C-alpha cells in the first residue's frame, strides 16, 4: 500500500514532536542514528505508525530500520 504525501507528512510531524526535533530538521531521508533514537523513540514510532498508517510495526522490524523512509516502507 502506498500512503498519501499528507499521511507521510503527518507521520514525520508527529515523530519530530516525539523526538523533540524541529519538524524542518527531519525528513524521510533522516538517519535514525542522527536523531534522539532510543527505546522510547521506538515505542513512540510504533504508536505513531499505528495512528497514521493503521499498522502495528514489530520492534524487531523497527530495530532494523536505518532511516525514516525505512519505517514508512515497512508500514506499507
mmJSON file of the N, C-alpha and C atoms, coordinates in Angstrom:
{"data_MODEL":{"atom_site":{
"group_PDB":["ATOM","ATOM","ATOM","ATOM","ATOM","ATOM","ATOM","ATOM","ATOM","ATOM","ATOM","ATOM","ATOM","ATOM","ATOM","ATOM","ATOM","ATOM","ATOM","ATOM","ATOM","ATOM","ATOM","ATOM","ATOM","ATOM","ATOM","ATOM","ATOM","ATOM","ATOM","ATOM","ATOM","ATOM","ATOM","ATOM","ATOM","ATOM","ATOM","ATOM","ATOM","ATOM","ATOM","ATOM","ATOM","ATOM","ATOM","ATOM","ATOM","ATOM","ATOM","ATOM","ATOM","ATOM","ATOM","ATOM","ATOM","ATOM","ATOM","ATOM","ATOM","ATOM","ATOM","ATOM","ATOM","ATOM","ATOM","ATOM","ATOM","ATOM","ATOM","ATOM","ATOM","ATOM","ATOM","ATOM","ATOM","ATOM","ATOM","ATOM","ATOM","ATOM","ATOM","ATOM","ATOM","ATOM","ATOM","ATOM","ATOM","ATOM","ATOM","ATOM","ATOM","ATOM","ATOM","ATOM","ATOM","ATOM","ATOM","ATOM","ATOM","ATOM","ATOM","ATOM","ATOM","ATOM","ATOM","ATOM","ATOM","ATOM","ATOM","ATOM","ATOM","ATOM","ATOM","ATOM","ATOM","ATOM","ATOM","ATOM","ATOM","ATOM","ATOM","ATOM","ATOM","ATOM","ATOM","ATOM","ATOM","ATOM","ATOM","ATOM","ATOM","ATOM","ATOM","ATOM","ATOM","ATOM","ATOM","ATOM","ATOM","ATOM","ATOM","ATOM","ATOM","ATOM","ATOM","ATOM","ATOM","ATOM","ATOM","ATOM","ATOM","ATOM","ATOM","ATOM","ATOM","ATOM","ATOM","ATOM","ATOM","ATOM","ATOM","ATOM","ATOM","ATOM","ATOM","ATOM","ATOM","ATOM","ATOM","ATOM","ATOM","ATOM","ATOM","ATOM","ATOM","ATOM","ATOM","ATOM","ATOM","ATOM","ATOM","ATOM","ATOM","ATOM","ATOM","ATOM","ATOM","ATOM","ATOM","ATOM","ATOM","ATOM","ATOM","ATOM","ATOM","ATOM","ATOM","ATOM","ATOM","ATOM","ATOM","ATOM","ATOM","ATOM","ATOM","ATOM","ATOM","ATOM","ATOM","ATOM","ATOM","ATOM","ATOM","ATOM","ATOM","ATOM","ATOM","ATOM","ATOM","ATOM","ATOM","ATOM","ATOM","ATOM","ATOM","ATOM"],
"id":[1,2,3,4,5,6,7,8,9,10,11,12,13,14,15,16,17,18,19,20,21,22,23,24,25,26,27,28,29,30,31,32,33,34,35,36,37,38,39,40,41,42,43,44,45,46,47,48,49,50,51,52,53,54,55,56,57,58,59,60,61,62,63,64,65,66,67,68,69,70,71,72,73,74,75,76,77,78,79,80,81,82,83,84,85,86,87,88,89,90,91,92,93,94,95,96,97,98,99,100,101,102,103,104,105,106,107,108,109,110,111,112,113,114,115,116,117,118,119,120,121,122,123,124,125,126,127,128,129,130,131,132,133,134,135,136,137,138,139,140,141,142,143,144,145,146,147,148,149,150,151,152,153,154,155,156,157,158,159,160,161,162,163,164,165,166,167,168,169,170,171,172,173,174,175,176,177,178,179,180,181,182,183,184,185,186,187,188,189,190,191,192,193,194,195,196,197,198,199,200,201,202,203,204,205,206,207,208,209,210,211,212,213,214,215,216,217,218,219,220,221,222,223,224,225,226,227,228],
"type_symbol":["N","C","C","N","C","C","N","C","C","N","C","C","N","C","C","N","C","C","N","C","C","N","C","C","N","C","C","N","C","C","N","C","C","N","C","C","N","C","C","N","C","C","N","C","C","N","C","C","N","C","C","N","C","C","N","C","C","N","C","C","N","C","C","N","C","C","N","C","C","N","C","C","N","C","C","N","C","C","N","C","C","N","C","C","N","C","C","N","C","C","N","C","C","N","C","C","N","C","C","N","C","C","N","C","C","N","C","C","N","C","C","N","C","C","N","C","C","N","C","C","N","C","C","N","C","C","N","C","C","N","C","C","N","C","C","N","C","C","N","C","C","N","C","C","N","C","C","N","C","C","N","C","C","N","C","C","N","C","C","N","C","C","N","C","C","N","C","C","N","C","C","N","C","C","N","C","C","N","C","C","N","C","C","N","C","C","N","C","C","N","C","C","N","C","C","N","C","C","N","C","C","N","C","C","N","C","C","N","C","C","N","C","C","N","C","C","N","C","C","N","C","C","N","C","C","N","C","C"],
"label_atom_id":["N","CA","C","N","CA","C","N","CA","C","N","CA","C","N","CA","C","N","CA","C","N","CA","C","N","CA","C","N","CA","C","N","CA","C","N","CA","C","N","CA","C","N","CA","C","N","CA","C","N","CA","C","N","CA","C","N","CA","C","N","CA","C","N","CA","C","N","CA","C","N","CA","C","N","CA","C","N","CA","C","N","CA","C","N","CA","C","N","CA","C","N","CA","C","N","CA","C","N","CA","C","N","CA","C","N","CA","C","N","CA","C","N","CA","C","N","CA","C","N","CA","C","N","CA","C","N","CA","C","N","CA","C","N","CA","C","N","CA","C","N","CA","C","N","CA","C","N","CA","C","N","CA","C","N","CA","C","N","CA","C","N","CA","C","N","CA","C","N","CA","C","N","CA","C","N","CA","C","N","CA","C","N","CA","C","N","CA","C","N","CA","C","N","CA","C","N","CA","C","N","CA","C","N","CA","C","N","CA","C","N","CA","C","N","CA","C","N","CA","C","N","CA","C","N","CA","C","N","CA","C","N","CA","C","N","CA","C","N","CA","C","N","CA","C","N","CA","C","N","CA","C","N","CA","C","N","CA","C","N","CA","C","N","CA","C"],
"label_alt_id":[null,null,null,null,null,null,null,null,null,null,null,null,null,null,null,null,null,null,null,null,null,null,null,null,null,null,null,null,null,null,null,null,null,null,null,null,null,null,null,null,null,null,null,null,null,null,null,null,null,null,null,null,null,null,null,null,null,null,null,null,null,null,null,null,null,null,null,null,null,null,null,null,null,null,null,null,null,null,null,null,null,null,null,null,null,null,null,null,null,null,null,null,null,null,null,null,null,null,null,null,null,null,null,null,null,null,null,null,null,null,null,null,null,null,null,null,null,null,null,null,null,null,null,null,null,null,null,null,null,null,null,null,null,null,null,null,null,null,null,null,null,null,null,null,null,null,null,null,null,null,null,null,null,null,null,null,null,null,null,null,null,null,null,null,null,null,null,null,null,null,null,null,null,null,null,null,null,null,null,null,null,null,null,null,null,null,null,null,null,null,null,null,null,null,null,null,null,null,null,null,null,null,null,null,null,null,null,null,null,null,null,null,null,null,null,null,null,null,null,null,null,null,null,null,null,null,null,null],
"label_comp_id":["UNK","UNK","UNK","UNK","UNK","UNK","UNK","UNK","UNK","UNK","UNK","UNK","UNK","UNK","UNK","UNK","UNK","UNK","UNK","UNK","UNK","UNK","UNK","UNK","UNK","UNK","UNK","UNK","UNK","UNK","UNK","UNK","UNK","UNK","UNK","UNK","UNK","UNK","UNK","UNK","UNK","UNK","UNK","UNK","UNK","UNK","UNK","UNK","UNK","UNK","UNK","UNK","UNK","UNK","UNK","UNK","UNK","UNK","UNK","UNK","UNK","UNK","UNK","UNK","UNK","UNK","UNK","UNK","UNK","UNK","UNK","UNK","UNK","UNK","UNK","UNK","UNK","UNK","UNK","UNK","UNK","UNK","UNK","UNK","UNK","UNK","UNK","UNK","UNK","UNK","UNK","UNK","UNK","UNK","UNK","UNK","UNK","UNK","UNK","UNK","UNK","UNK","UNK","UNK","UNK","UNK","UNK","UNK","UNK","UNK","UNK","UNK","UNK","UNK","UNK","UNK","UNK","UNK","UNK","UNK","UNK","UNK","UNK","UNK","UNK","UNK","UNK","UNK","UNK","UNK","UNK","UNK","UNK","UNK","UNK","UNK","UNK","UNK","UNK","UNK","UNK","UNK","UNK","UNK","UNK","UNK","UNK","UNK","UNK","UNK","UNK","UNK","UNK","UNK","UNK","UNK","UNK","UNK","UNK","UNK","UNK","UNK","UNK","UNK","UNK","UNK","UNK","UNK","UNK","UNK","UNK","UNK","UNK","UNK","UNK","UNK","UNK","UNK","UNK","UNK","UNK","UNK","UNK","UNK","UNK","UNK","UNK","UNK","UNK","UNK","UNK","UNK","UNK","UNK","UNK","UNK","UNK","UNK","UNK","UNK","UNK","UNK","UNK","UNK","UNK","UNK","UNK","UNK","UNK","UNK","UNK","UNK","UNK","UNK","UNK","UNK","UNK","UNK","UNK","UNK","UNK","UNK","UNK","UNK","UNK","UNK","UNK","UNK"],
"label_asym_id":["A","A","A","A","A","A","A","A","A","A","A","A","A","A","A","A","A","A","A","A","A","A","A","A","A","A","A","A","A","A","A","A","A","A","A","A","A","A","A","A","A","A","A","A","A","A","A","A","A","A","A","A","A","A","A","A","A","A","A","A","A","A","A","A","A","A","A","A","A","A","A","A","A","A","A","A","A","A","A","A","A","A","A","A","A","A","A","A","A","A","A","A","A","A","A","A","A","A","A","A","A","A","A","A","A","A","A","A","A","A","A","A","A","A","A","A","A","A","A","A","A","A","A","A","A","A","A","A","A","A","A","A","A","A","A","A","A","A","A","A","A","A","A","A","A","A","A","A","A","A","A","A","A","A","A","A","A","A","A","A","A","A","A","A","A","A","A","A","A","A","A","A","A","A","A","A","A","A","A","A","A","A","A","A","A","A","A","A","A","A","A","A","A","A","A","A","A","A","A","A","A","A","A","A","A","A","A","A","A","A","A","A","A","A","A","A","A","A","A","A","A","A","A","A","A","A","A","A"],
"label_entity_id":["1","1","1","1","1","1","1","1","1","1","1","1","1","1","1","1","1","1","1","1","1","1","1","1","1","1","1","1","1","1","1","1","1","1","1","1","1","1","1","1","1","1","1","1","1","1","1","1","1","1","1","1","1","1","1","1","1","1","1","1","1","1","1","1","1","1","1","1","1","1","1","1","1","1","1","1","1","1","1","1","1","1","1","1","1","1","1","1","1","1","1","1","1","1","1","1","1","1","1","1","1","1","1","1","1","1","1","1","1","1","1","1","1","1","1","1","1","1","1","1","1","1","1","1","1","1","1","1","1","1","1","1","1","1","1","1","1","1","1","1","1","1","1","1","1","1","1","1","1","1","1","1","1","1","1","1","1","1","1","1","1","1","1","1","1","1","1","1","1","1","1","1","1","1","1","1","1","1","1","1","1","1","1","1","1","1","1","1","1","1","1","1","1","1","1","1","1","1","1","1","1","1","1","1","1","1","1","1","1","1","1","1","1","1","1","1","1","1","1","1","1","1","1","1","1","1","1","1"],
"label_seq_id":[1,1,1,2,2,2,3,3,3,4,4,4,5,5,5,6,6,6,7,7,7,8,8,8,9,9,9,10,10,10,11,11,11,12,12,12,13,13,13,14,14,14,15,15,15,16,16,16,17,17,17,18,18,18,19,19,19,20,20,20,21,21,21,22,22,22,23,23,23,24,24,24,25,25,25,26,26,26,27,27,27,28,28,28,29,29,29,30,30,30,31,31,31,32,32,32,33,33,33,34,34,34,35,35,35,36,36,36,37,37,37,38,38,38,39,39,39,40,40,40,41,41,41,42,42,42,43,43,43,44,44,44,45,45,45,46,46,46,47,47,47,48,48,48,49,49,49,50,50,50,51,51,51,52,52,52,53,53,53,54,54,54,55,55,55,56,56,56,57,57,57,58,58,58,59,59,59,60,60,60,61,61,61,62,62,62,63,63,63,64,64,64,65,65,65,66,66,66,67,67,67,68,68,68,69,69,69,70,70,70,71,71,71,72,72,72,73,73,73,74,74,74,75,75,75,76,76,76],
"pdbx_PDB_ins_code":[null,null,null,null,null,null,null,null,null,null,null,null,null,null,null,null,null,null,null,null,null,null,null,null,null,null,null,null,null,null,null,null,null,null,null,null,null,null,null,null,null,null,null,null,null,null,null,null,null,null,null,null,null,null,null,null,null,null,null,null,null,null,null,null,null,null,null,null,null,null,null,null,null,null,null,null,null,null,null,null,null,null,null,null,null,null,null,null,null,null,null,null,null,null,null,null,null,null,null,null,null,null,null,null,null,null,null,null,null,null,null,null,null,null,null,null,null,null,null,null,null,null,null,null,null,null,null,null,null,null,null,null,null,null,null,null,null,null,null,null,null,null,null,null,null,null,null,null,null,null,null,null,null,null,null,null,null,null,null,null,null,null,null,null,null,null,null,null,null,null,null,null,null,null,null,null,null,null,null,null,null,null,null,null,null,null,null,null,null,null,null,null,null,null,null,null,null,null,null,null,null,null,null,null,null,null,null,null,null,null,null,null,null,null,null,null,null,null,null,null,null,null,null,null,null,null,null,null],
"Cartn_x":[0.842,0.0,0.887,0.541,1.238,0.43,1.098,0.423,0.519,-0.488,-0.504,0.616,0.992,2.024,1.579,0.281,-0.258,-0.039,-0.287,-0.091,1.386,2.26,3.7,4.133,3.627,3.946,3.438,2.237,1.685,2.574,3.037,3.919,5.216,5.823,7.076,6.869,5.779,5.484,5.342,4.575,4.374,5.655,6.432,7.701,8.666,8.702,9.561,9.18,7.887,7.428,7.845,7.679,8.05,9.553,10.345,11.801,12.332,11.408,11.76,12.747,12.418,13.214,12.311,12.856,12.083,11.725,10.471,9.992,10.814,11.308,12.098,13.467,13.858,15.156,15.057,13.906,13.697,12.999,13.396,12.781,12.766,12.196,12.168,13.577,14.533,15.908,16.749,16.167,16.917,17.331,18.59,19.091,18.655,18.119,17.646,18.795,19.985,21.142,21.518,21.068,21.341,20.282,19.225,18.116,18.212,17.304,17.256,16.612,17.195,16.603,17.01,16.052,16.285,15.052,14.984,13.865,12.522,12.504,11.265,10.857,11.823,11.538,10.957,11.462,10.954,9.493,9.172,7.785,6.897,7.377,6.621,6.382,7.409,7.277,6.241,6.195,5.186,3.791,3.602,2.305,1.913,2.859,2.592,2.281,2.994,2.72,1.32,0.926,-0.417,-1.462,-1.246,-2.188,-2.249,-1.101,-1.053,-1.352,-0.868,-0.963,-1.875,-2.292,-3.181,-2.489,-1.171,-0.422,0.416,0.596,1.461,2.763,3.845,5.163,5.83,6.408,7.075,8.376,8.764,10.01,11.191,11.152,12.239,12.392,11.27,11.335,11.796,11.297,11.667,13.149,13.658,15.066,15.997,15.515,16.325,16.324,15.458,15.356,16.549,17.004,18.116,17.657,16.56,16.047,14.543,14.009,12.56,11.865,12.452,11.862,11.763,12.718,12.656,11.421,11.098,9.913,8.661,8.594,7.436,7.329,8.456,8.446,7.869,8.249,7.723,6.279,5.822,4.416,3.508,4.086,3.28,2.821],
"Cartn_y":[-1.183,0.0,1.245,2.188,3.465,4.465,5.256,6.252,7.609,8.423,9.768,10.599,11.613,12.526,13.163,13.404,14.005,13.077,11.767,10.797,10.721,10.772,10.722,11.974,13.136,14.386,14.345,13.782,13.654,12.759,11.647,10.736,11.44,12.138,12.839,13.932,14.66,15.721,15.169,14.102,13.509,12.864,12.274,11.684,12.767,13.877,15.0,15.495,15.602,16.046,15.063,13.772,12.749,12.757,13.044,13.059,14.417,15.374,16.736,17.377,17.261,17.819,18.75,19.87,20.765,20.026,20.159,19.423,19.706,20.931,21.252,20.582,19.995,19.32,17.804,17.336,15.9,15.659,14.575,14.228,12.711,12.228,10.78,10.204,11.029,10.559,10.659,11.189,11.329,9.962,9.878,8.645,8.616,7.494,7.361,7.537,7.11,7.233,8.699,9.605,11.034,11.726,10.991,11.554,11.068,11.514,11.052,9.664,8.713,7.391,6.464,6.155,5.261,4.389,3.637,2.711,3.452,4.618,5.4,5.879,6.251,6.677,5.521,4.327,3.15,2.91,2.958,2.765,3.865,5.088,6.206,5.991,5.556,5.328,4.251,3.215,2.161,2.742,3.534,4.155,5.131,5.939,6.926,6.226,5.161,4.413,3.81,3.312,2.756,3.853,5.017,6.13,6.638,6.835,7.433,6.444,5.215,4.255,3.067,2.928,1.829,0.475,0.471,-0.782,-0.794,-1.966,-2.127,-2.754,-2.03,-2.49,-3.184,-4.341,-5.053,-4.339,-4.513,-3.915,-4.456,-5.737,-6.341,-5.676,-5.459,-4.813,-3.365,-2.685,-1.292,-1.164,-2.103,-2.059,-2.198,-2.809,-2.979,-1.728,-0.781,0.426,1.347,1.972,2.916,4.359,4.539,5.878,5.919,7.124,7.277,6.623,6.714,6.087,4.574,3.966,2.533,2.202,3.05,2.841,2.904,3.913,4.081,2.874,2.385,1.229,-0.017,-0.273,-1.472,-1.289,-0.052,0.202,-0.053,-0.047,-0.221,-1.642],
"Cartn_z":[0.0,0.0,0.0,-0.81,-0.819,0.001,0.762,1.575,0.909,1.17,0.61,1.214,0.473,0.961,2.287,2.417,3.643,4.842,4.657,5.747,6.132,5.149,5.425,6.172,5.761,6.46,7.894,8.087,9.437,10.296,9.728,10.451,10.851,9.909,10.18,11.222,11.126,12.086,13.501,13.632,14.959,15.489,14.602,15.023,15.484,14.753,15.155,16.548,16.789,18.11,19.193,18.928,19.912,20.186,19.146,19.288,19.753,19.914,20.332,19.365,18.066,16.984,16.191,15.745,14.889,13.604,13.187,12.017,10.757,10.617,9.42,9.431,10.559,10.672,10.494,10.009,9.859,8.52,7.85,6.567,6.433,5.342,5.125,5.005,4.624,4.468,5.739,6.807,8.058,8.591,8.994,9.602,11.061,11.474,12.853,13.838,13.454,14.343,14.598,13.73,13.906,14.76,15.081,15.853,17.294,18.123,19.523,19.568,18.868,18.678,19.81,20.669,21.794,21.965,23.052,23.241,23.324,23.929,23.994,22.604,21.79,20.412,19.604,19.824,19.116,19.475,20.749,21.191,20.615,20.617,20.047,18.558,17.839,16.399,16.106,16.91,16.736,16.892,17.925,18.182,17.069,16.625,15.576,14.254,13.931,12.701,12.745,13.908,14.063,13.829,14.416,14.27,12.828,12.206,10.864,9.744,9.886,8.797,9.098,10.361,10.72,10.753,10.998,11.086,12.365,12.905,14.068,13.581,13.785,13.359,14.539,14.303,15.388,15.764,16.998,17.481,16.67,16.319,15.559,14.192,13.497,12.182,12.323,13.332,13.534,13.892,14.648,15.038,13.831,12.759,11.553,10.665,10.954,10.137,10.376,9.301,9.385,9.159,8.396,8.081,8.338,8.34,8.475,7.295,6.114,4.938,5.111,5.8,6.068,6.894,7.859,8.68,7.806,6.957,6.067,5.135,4.631,3.734,4.411,5.659,6.316,6.754,6.834,7.159,5.963,4.77,3.543,3.38],
"occupancy":[1.0,1.0,1.0,1.0,1.0,1.0,1.0,1.0,1.0,1.0,1.0,1.0,1.0,1.0,1.0,1.0,1.0,1.0,1.0,1.0,1.0,1.0,1.0,1.0,1.0,1.0,1.0,1.0,1.0,1.0,1.0,1.0,1.0,1.0,1.0,1.0,1.0,1.0,1.0,1.0,1.0,1.0,1.0,1.0,1.0,1.0,1.0,1.0,1.0,1.0,1.0,1.0,1.0,1.0,1.0,1.0,1.0,1.0,1.0,1.0,1.0,1.0,1.0,1.0,1.0,1.0,1.0,1.0,1.0,1.0,1.0,1.0,1.0,1.0,1.0,1.0,1.0,1.0,1.0,1.0,1.0,1.0,1.0,1.0,1.0,1.0,1.0,1.0,1.0,1.0,1.0,1.0,1.0,1.0,1.0,1.0,1.0,1.0,1.0,1.0,1.0,1.0,1.0,1.0,1.0,1.0,1.0,1.0,1.0,1.0,1.0,1.0,1.0,1.0,1.0,1.0,1.0,1.0,1.0,1.0,1.0,1.0,1.0,1.0,1.0,1.0,1.0,1.0,1.0,1.0,1.0,1.0,1.0,1.0,1.0,1.0,1.0,1.0,1.0,1.0,1.0,1.0,1.0,1.0,1.0,1.0,1.0,1.0,1.0,1.0,1.0,1.0,1.0,1.0,1.0,1.0,1.0,1.0,1.0,1.0,1.0,1.0,1.0,1.0,1.0,1.0,1.0,1.0,1.0,1.0,1.0,1.0,1.0,1.0,1.0,1.0,1.0,1.0,1.0,1.0,1.0,1.0,1.0,1.0,1.0,1.0,1.0,1.0,1.0,1.0,1.0,1.0,1.0,1.0,1.0,1.0,1.0,1.0,1.0,1.0,1.0,1.0,1.0,1.0,1.0,1.0,1.0,1.0,1.0,1.0,1.0,1.0,1.0,1.0,1.0,1.0,1.0,1.0,1.0,1.0,1.0,1.0,1.0,1.0,1.0,1.0,1.0,1.0],
"B_iso_or_equiv":[0.0,0.0,0.0,0.0,0.0,0.0,0.0,0.0,0.0,0.0,0.0,0.0,0.0,0.0,0.0,0.0,0.0,0.0,0.0,0.0,0.0,0.0,0.0,0.0,0.0,0.0,0.0,0.0,0.0,0.0,0.0,0.0,0.0,0.0,0.0,0.0,0.0,0.0,0.0,0.0,0.0,0.0,0.0,0.0,0.0,0.0,0.0,0.0,0.0,0.0,0.0,0.0,0.0,0.0,0.0,0.0,0.0,0.0,0.0,0.0,0.0,0.0,0.0,0.0,0.0,0.0,0.0,0.0,0.0,0.0,0.0,0.0,0.0,0.0,0.0,0.0,0.0,0.0,0.0,0.0,0.0,0.0,0.0,0.0,0.0,0.0,0.0,0.0,0.0,0.0,0.0,0.0,0.0,0.0,0.0,0.0,0.0,0.0,0.0,0.0,0.0,0.0,0.0,0.0,0.0,0.0,0.0,0.0,0.0,0.0,0.0,0.0,0.0,0.0,0.0,0.0,0.0,0.0,0.0,0.0,0.0,0.0,0.0,0.0,0.0,0.0,0.0,0.0,0.0,0.0,0.0,0.0,0.0,0.0,0.0,0.0,0.0,0.0,0.0,0.0,0.0,0.0,0.0,0.0,0.0,0.0,0.0,0.0,0.0,0.0,0.0,0.0,0.0,0.0,0.0,0.0,0.0,0.0,0.0,0.0,0.0,0.0,0.0,0.0,0.0,0.0,0.0,0.0,0.0,0.0,0.0,0.0,0.0,0.0,0.0,0.0,0.0,0.0,0.0,0.0,0.0,0.0,0.0,0.0,0.0,0.0,0.0,0.0,0.0,0.0,0.0,0.0,0.0,0.0,0.0,0.0,0.0,0.0,0.0,0.0,0.0,0.0,0.0,0.0,0.0,0.0,0.0,0.0,0.0,0.0,0.0,0.0,0.0,0.0,0.0,0.0,0.0,0.0,0.0,0.0,0.0,0.0,0.0,0.0,0.0,0.0,0.0,0.0],
"pdbx_formal_charge":[null,null,null,null,null,null,null,null,null,null,null,null,null,null,null,null,null,null,null,null,null,null,null,null,null,null,null,null,null,null,null,null,null,null,null,null,null,null,null,null,null,null,null,null,null,null,null,null,null,null,null,null,null,null,null,null,null,null,null,null,null,null,null,null,null,null,null,null,null,null,null,null,null,null,null,null,null,null,null,null,null,null,null,null,null,null,null,null,null,null,null,null,null,null,null,null,null,null,null,null,null,null,null,null,null,null,null,null,null,null,null,null,null,null,null,null,null,null,null,null,null,null,null,null,null,null,null,null,null,null,null,null,null,null,null,null,null,null,null,null,null,null,null,null,null,null,null,null,null,null,null,null,null,null,null,null,null,null,null,null,null,null,null,null,null,null,null,null,null,null,null,null,null,null,null,null,null,null,null,null,null,null,null,null,null,null,null,null,null,null,null,null,null,null,null,null,null,null,null,null,null,null,null,null,null,null,null,null,null,null,null,null,null,null,null,null,null,null,null,null,null,null,null,null,null,null,null,null],
"auth_seq_id":[1,1,1,2,2,2,3,3,3,4,4,4,5,5,5,6,6,6,7,7,7,8,8,8,9,9,9,10,10,10,11,11,11,12,12,12,13,13,13,14,14,14,15,15,15,16,16,16,17,17,17,18,18,18,19,19,19,20,20,20,21,21,21,22,22,22,23,23,23,24,24,24,25,25,25,26,26,26,27,27,27,28,28,28,29,29,29,30,30,30,31,31,31,32,32,32,33,33,33,34,34,34,35,35,35,36,36,36,37,37,37,38,38,38,39,39,39,40,40,40,41,41,41,42,42,42,43,43,43,44,44,44,45,45,45,46,46,46,47,47,47,48,48,48,49,49,49,50,50,50,51,51,51,52,52,52,53,53,53,54,54,54,55,55,55,56,56,56,57,57,57,58,58,58,59,59,59,60,60,60,61,61,61,62,62,62,63,63,63,64,64,64,65,65,65,66,66,66,67,67,67,68,68,68,69,69,69,70,70,70,71,71,71,72,72,72,73,73,73,74,74,74,75,75,75,76,76,76],
"auth_comp_id":["UNK","UNK","UNK","UNK","UNK","UNK","UNK","UNK","UNK","UNK","UNK","UNK","UNK","UNK","UNK","UNK","UNK","UNK","UNK","UNK","UNK","UNK","UNK","UNK","UNK","UNK","UNK","UNK","UNK","UNK","UNK","UNK","UNK","UNK","UNK","UNK","UNK","UNK","UNK","UNK","UNK","UNK","UNK","UNK","UNK","UNK","UNK","UNK","UNK","UNK","UNK","UNK","UNK","UNK","UNK","UNK","UNK","UNK","UNK","UNK","UNK","UNK","UNK","UNK","UNK","UNK","UNK","UNK","UNK","UNK","UNK","UNK","UNK","UNK","UNK","UNK","UNK","UNK","UNK","UNK","UNK","UNK","UNK","UNK","UNK","UNK","UNK","UNK","UNK","UNK","UNK","UNK","UNK","UNK","UNK","UNK","UNK","UNK","UNK","UNK","UNK","UNK","UNK","UNK","UNK","UNK","UNK","UNK","UNK","UNK","UNK","UNK","UNK","UNK","UNK","UNK","UNK","UNK","UNK","UNK","UNK","UNK","UNK","UNK","UNK","UNK","UNK","UNK","UNK","UNK","UNK","UNK","UNK","UNK","UNK","UNK","UNK","UNK","UNK","UNK","UNK","UNK","UNK","UNK","UNK","UNK","UNK","UNK","UNK","UNK","UNK","UNK","UNK","UNK","UNK","UNK","UNK","UNK","UNK","UNK","UNK","UNK","UNK","UNK","UNK","UNK","UNK","UNK","UNK","UNK","UNK","UNK","UNK","UNK","UNK","UNK","UNK","UNK","UNK","UNK","UNK","UNK","UNK","UNK","UNK","UNK","UNK","UNK","UNK","UNK","UNK","UNK","UNK","UNK","UNK","UNK","UNK","UNK","UNK","UNK","UNK","UNK","UNK","UNK","UNK","UNK","UNK","UNK","UNK","UNK","UNK","UNK","UNK","UNK","UNK","UNK","UNK","UNK","UNK","UNK","UNK","UNK","UNK","UNK","UNK","UNK","UNK","UNK"],
"auth_asym_id":["A","A","A","A","A","A","A","A","A","A","A","A","A","A","A","A","A","A","A","A","A","A","A","A","A","A","A","A","A","A","A","A","A","A","A","A","A","A","A","A","A","A","A","A","A","A","A","A","A","A","A","A","A","A","A","A","A","A","A","A","A","A","A","A","A","A","A","A","A","A","A","A","A","A","A","A","A","A","A","A","A","A","A","A","A","A","A","A","A","A","A","A","A","A","A","A","A","A","A","A","A","A","A","A","A","A","A","A","A","A","A","A","A","A","A","A","A","A","A","A","A","A","A","A","A","A","A","A","A","A","A","A","A","A","A","A","A","A","A","A","A","A","A","A","A","A","A","A","A","A","A","A","A","A","A","A","A","A","A","A","A","A","A","A","A","A","A","A","A","A","A","A","A","A","A","A","A","A","A","A","A","A","A","A","A","A","A","A","A","A","A","A","A","A","A","A","A","A","A","A","A","A","A","A","A","A","A","A","A","A","A","A","A","A","A","A","A","A","A","A","A","A","A","A","A","A","A","A"],
"auth_atom_id":["N","CA","C","N","CA","C","N","CA","C","N","CA","C","N","CA","C","N","CA","C","N","CA","C","N","CA","C","N","CA","C","N","CA","C","N","CA","C","N","CA","C","N","CA","C","N","CA","C","N","CA","C","N","CA","C","N","CA","C","N","CA","C","N","CA","C","N","CA","C","N","CA","C","N","CA","C","N","CA","C","N","CA","C","N","CA","C","N","CA","C","N","CA","C","N","CA","C","N","CA","C","N","CA","C","N","CA","C","N","CA","C","N","CA","C","N","CA","C","N","CA","C","N","CA","C","N","CA","C","N","CA","C","N","CA","C","N","CA","C","N","CA","C","N","CA","C","N","CA","C","N","CA","C","N","CA","C","N","CA","C","N","CA","C","N","CA","C","N","CA","C","N","CA","C","N","CA","C","N","CA","C","N","CA","C","N","CA","C","N","CA","C","N","CA","C","N","CA","C","N","CA","C","N","CA","C","N","CA","C","N","CA","C","N","CA","C","N","CA","C","N","CA","C","N","CA","C","N","CA","C","N","CA","C","N","CA","C","N","CA","C","N","CA","C","N","CA","C","N","CA","C","N","CA","C","N","CA","C","N","CA","C","N","CA","C"],
"pdbx_PDB_model_num":[1,1,1,1,1,1,1,1,1,1,1,1,1,1,1,1,1,1,1,1,1,1,1,1,1,1,1,1,1,1,1,1,1,1,1,1,1,1,1,1,1,1,1,1,1,1,1,1,1,1,1,1,1,1,1,1,1,1,1,1,1,1,1,1,1,1,1,1,1,1,1,1,1,1,1,1,1,1,1,1,1,1,1,1,1,1,1,1,1,1,1,1,1,1,1,1,1,1,1,1,1,1,1,1,1,1,1,1,1,1,1,1,1,1,1,1,1,1,1,1,1,1,1,1,1,1,1,1,1,1,1,1,1,1,1,1,1,1,1,1,1,1,1,1,1,1,1,1,1,1,1,1,1,1,1,1,1,1,1,1,1,1,1,1,1,1,1,1,1,1,1,1,1,1,1,1,1,1,1,1,1,1,1,1,1,1,1,1,1,1,1,1,1,1,1,1,1,1,1,1,1,1,1,1,1,1,1,1,1,1,1,1,1,1,1,1,1,1,1,1,1,1,1,1,1,1,1,1]
}}}
